[in-house]
Amino acid sequence: MKYRILTFDGGGIRGSLTATLLKRLNDLYPSLIGSADLFAGTSVGSFFALGLAYGLSADDMVRFNSEQNWRFIFTPERPGLFRPKYGIDHLVRTLAAIFPQDLRLADLGRHVLVTAFQVTGAAGEYWHPVLFHNFPGSATRDALVLDAALASGAAPVYFPSHKHYVDGAVVANNPSTAAISLAVDRGRELGDICLLSIGTGLNPDRIEADTTRWGASQWILTPSPPFPLISAMLDGGSELDVIVSSRLLGKRFFRLNPLLPRTVMIDDYKAIPELVALGKTYDLGPVAAWIEEYWL
């Protein structure tokens, strides 16, 4: 019996690319979203996972990821050296427009997993990853959906931490292996799992300078690529997850993550029309063939 998992990466405004691709796929295969057994997401991907588990549509995801919404979320901008670059109020208001404030993970009609990282806690408690999910017996089943989304999306530097959590991207920007692990832990056979992983676009980054003598300031502040250490960790972690998931599932794993024509930062809402255009023209032939052979 197939166990279908649909996962979504983090990437801020690049979720507009994800939404465009998802809508095209669901228009081609109207049962795609409805047949998923588990949705998993990180950061903006958590908004997708939670939204779909709540019953929202691909069209709803497109509307959520509009340039208007992301402009609102990422304004006003502040100098980010000594405090978060943005306040969290606009993100809260945007999410509260689609999720009731009293909605809990246990109330969702579908299984969901979102990642976060707890940085502070009680005395003697060390920082650690947290997997918010609503499977029976989960310690997080009663967590509010808004809190799970804000915890998973609290990107350091950009937003303040939320209730002791920061963005799940610091440990799992691509939540695919976390989702596979949870499914197996809940009794699913590895050989029954098929997984479609949708990214937010791969930035064409590389470091051309000699890094032999780089210290903290170069790794953090060098402008090309922006924040090279952070960018390398996020992109590298996501692609490592692709390698591991592919080894675990073989041909039953597919990664849809277009190469971007240029580097796009997670708060660059002016790039959204460009991302939407890429999503509308990207060749879906390979993923369509995979869906027909392994998902349906």
C-alpha positions in Angstrom: 0.0 0.0 0.0 1.5 3.3 -1.0 2.2 6.0 1.6 2.5 9.4 -0.1 4.4 12.3 1.3 4.5 15.8 0.0 7.2 18.1 1.4 8.0 21.8 1.1 11.3 23.6 1.7 11.9 26.9 3.3 12.8 30.0 1.3 10.7 33.0 2.2 9.3 34.8 -0.8 10.6 32.0 -3.0 7.5 30.2 -1.8 5.8 32.0 -4.7 7.7 29.6 -7.0 6.6 26.6 -5.0 3.0 27.7 -5.1 3.1 28.2 -8.8 4.6 24.8 -9.4 2.1 23.1 -7.0 -0.9 24.7 -8.7 0.3 23.6 -12.1 0.8 20.0 -10.9 -2.5 19.9 -9.1 -4.3 21.2 -12.2 -2.7 18.4 -14.2 -3.5 15.8 -11.4 -6.5 17.0 -9.3 -6.0 14.1 -6.9 -2.4 15.0 -6.1 -3.0 17.0 -2.9 -6.0 15.0 -1.8 -4.1 11.7 -2.0 -1.2 12.8 0.1 -0.9 10.9 3.5 1.5 13.4 5.1 2.4 17.0 4.4 5.8 18.2 5.8 7.3 21.7 5.6 9.9 24.0 7.0 9.6 27.8 7.3 7.5 29.0 4.4 7.1 25.3 3.6 5.4 24.9 7.0 2.7 27.4 5.8 2.1 25.1 2.8 2.0 21.9 4.9 -0.2 23.3 7.6 -2.5 25.0 5.0 -3.0 21.9 3.0 -3.5 19.8 6.1 -6.2 22.3 7.1 -7.9 21.9 3.8 -6.7 24.9 1.8 -6.2 24.5 -1.9 -3.3 25.1 -4.3 -5.1 28.3 -5.4 -5.1 29.4 -1.7 -1.4 28.9 -1.6 -0.9 31.0 -4.7 -2.9 33.8 -3.1 -1.0 33.6 0.1 2.3 33.9 -1.7 1.3 37.0 -3.6 3.7 39.9 -3.9 1.2 42.0 -1.9 1.3 39.7 1.1 5.1 39.3 1.1 5.6 43.1 0.7 3.4 43.5 3.8 5.3 40.8 5.7 8.7 42.2 4.9 8.0 45.9 5.7 9.0 48.1 7.4 12.7 47.1 7.1 15.1 48.0 10.0 18.9 47.9 10.3 19.4 44.2 11.2 22.8 44.3 12.9 21.6 44.5 16.5 18.0 43.5 16.3 15.8 41.5 13.8 15.5 43.0 10.4 11.7 42.8 10.5 9.0 42.7 13.2 6.8 39.6 13.4 3.4 41.4 13.6 2.8 41.5 9.9 3.6 37.8 9.5 1.2 37.0 12.4 -1.6 39.1 10.8 -1.1 37.4 7.5 -1.2 33.9 8.9 -4.1 34.7 11.2 -6.1 35.6 8.1 -6.1 31.9 7.1 -5.7 30.0 10.4 -8.1 30.5 13.3 -6.3 31.5 16.4 -7.6 28.6 18.4 -6.9 25.9 15.8 -4.6 23.2 17.0 -2.6 20.6 15.2 -4.9 17.9 16.5 -7.8 19.7 14.8 -6.3 19.3 11.3 -7.9 16.8 9.1 -4.7 15.5 7.6 -1.3 14.4 9.1 1.3 17.1 9.1 4.9 17.7 10.2 6.8 21.0 10.5 10.3 21.6 11.8 11.6 24.1 14.3 14.6 24.6 16.6 14.2 25.3 20.3 17.1 27.6 21.4 16.1 28.4 25.0 14.4 26.4 27.7 14.4 25.4 31.3 17.5 25.1 33.3 19.6 22.2 32.1 17.7 21.9 28.8 19.9 22.3 25.8 18.9 23.6 22.4 17.5 20.9 20.1 15.3 20.3 17.0 11.6 20.0 17.4 9.2 18.2 15.0 5.7 19.5 15.4 3.3 16.9 14.2 -0.2 15.6 14.9 0.1 11.8 14.9 -1.5 10.0 17.8 0.5 10.3 21.0 2.5 13.3 19.7 3.6 15.7 22.4 2.8 18.6 20.1 -0.7 17.6 19.0 -2.2 20.4 21.2 0.2 23.1 19.9 -1.6 25.9 18.1 -1.2 25.9 14.3 -0.2 29.6 14.4 2.5 28.8 17.0 3.9 25.9 14.9 4.0 28.1 11.8 5.6 31.0 13.5 8.1 28.8 15.3 9.1 27.1 12.0 9.3 30.5 10.2 11.2 32.6 12.7 14.3 33.0 10.5 17.2 34.3 12.6 18.4 37.8 11.6 15.1 38.4 9.7 12.5 37.7 12.5 12.5 37.5 16.3 12.4 34.1 17.8 8.9 32.8 18.7 8.3 31.4 22.1 11.9 30.1 22.3 11.9 28.7 18.8 13.7 29.7 15.6 13.3 28.7 12.0 13.5 24.9 11.3 15.7 25.8 8.4 18.7 25.9 10.8 18.5 22.1 11.0 16.2 20.9 8.1 15.4 23.4 5.4 14.4 20.4 3.4 12.2 18.2 5.7 12.1 15.1 3.5 14.2 12.8 5.7 12.4 14.0 8.8 9.1 13.0 7.1 10.4 9.6 6.1 11.7 9.0 9.6 8.4 9.9 11.1 6.4 7.8 8.7 8.6 4.7 9.5 8.4 5.4 13.2 4.6 5.3 12.9 4.7 1.9 11.3 5.0 2.5 7.6 7.2 0.3 5.5 10.1 2.1 3.8 9.3 0.3 0.6 5.7 1.7 0.5 6.7 5.3 0.8 6.8 7.6 -2.2 7.8 11.3 -1.7 7.5 14.4 -3.8 9.9 17.1 -2.5 9.2 20.7 -3.8 11.9 23.2 -3.2 11.8 27.0 -3.5 14.4 27.2 -6.2 18.2 26.6 -6.0 20.3 29.7 -5.9 23.2 29.6 -8.4 25.7 30.5 -5.7 29.4 29.8 -5.4 32.4 31.5 -3.8 35.0 32.6 -6.3 37.4 34.1 -3.7 40.2 32.2 -2.0 38.7 31.3 1.4 41.9 30.0 2.9 42.3 33.0 5.2 38.7 33.8 5.8 37.6 34.5 9.3 34.2 35.2 10.9 33.6 38.6 9.2 34.3 37.2 5.7 32.1 34.1 6.2 29.2 36.2 7.6 29.5 39.6 5.8 30.9 38.9 2.3 28.3 40.2 -0.1 28.8 37.7 -3.0 27.1 35.4 -2.3 25.2 37.1 0.5 25.9 35.7 4.0 28.0 32.9 2.5 28.2 30.7 5.6 24.4 30.8 6.2 23.6 30.3 2.5 26.0 27.4 2.2 24.5 25.7 5.3 20.9 26.1 4.1 21.5 25.1 0.5 24.0 22.4 1.4 21.7 20.9 4.0 18.8 20.9 1.6 20.8 19.1 -1.1 22.3 16.6 1.4 18.7 15.8 2.3 18.0 15.1 -1.3 21.0 12.7 -1.5 19.9 10.8 1.7 16.2 10.7 0.7 17.2 9.3 -2.7 19.3 6.6 -1.2 16.4 5.6 1.2 13.6 5.6 -1.4 15.3 5.2 -4.7 13.1 6.0 -7.7 10.1 6.5 -5.3 11.7 9.9 -4.4 11.4 13.0 -6.7 12.9 16.4 -6.2 11.4 19.4 -8.0 13.6 22.4 -7.4 14.3 24.6 -10.4 17.7 26.3 -10.7 17.2 30.1 -10.4 18.6 32.4 -13.0 20.1 34.6 -10.2 20.4 34.6 -6.4 17.1 35.6 -4.7 17.1 36.4 -1.0 14.2 35.3 1.1 12.9 38.8 1.6 13.3 40.1 -2.0 9.5 40.4 -2.7 10.3 42.4 -5.8 11.5 39.2 -7.4 8.2 37.4 -7.1 6.9 38.2 -10.6 10.2 36.7 -11.9 9.7 33.6 -9.8 6.1 33.2 -10.8 7.1 33.4 -14.5 9.7 30.7 -14.0 7.2 28.5 -12.3 4.7 28.9 -15.1 7.2 28.0 -17.8 9.3 25.4 -16.1 9.2 21.9 -17.8 7.1 19.6 -15.7 7.6 16.6 -18.0 9.9 14.7 -15.7 7.9 15.2 -12.5 4.6 14.4 -14.4 6.1 11.1 -15.6 7.2 10.3 -12.0 3.7 11.1 -10.6 2.0 8.8 -13.1 4.4 6.0 -12.4 4.9 6.2 -8.7 2.3 8.4 -7.1 -1.0 7.6 -8.8 
